[in-house]
Amino acid sequence: MKVAKISSPLGQVLMMAALMILMSLGTMTVVVLAGGF
């Protein structure tokens, strides 16, 4: 595991993409739960 990879532009882009996906899934989950109740 190379720590330098995280500070690279590609690493930052992957981190941002992962965060966006997690936020999207979280939002969808809240919407589904709110719609279910």
C-alpha positions, 0 to 999 in steps of 0.5 A: 500500500503506497501512501503517496497514491492518496495524495495524487490527483487520481487518488483525490478524484477517486476519494471524491467519487466514492464520497459522492456515491456514498452520499447518493446512496445515503440520500436514496435510502432516506428517500425510500425510508421516508416514502415507505413510512 
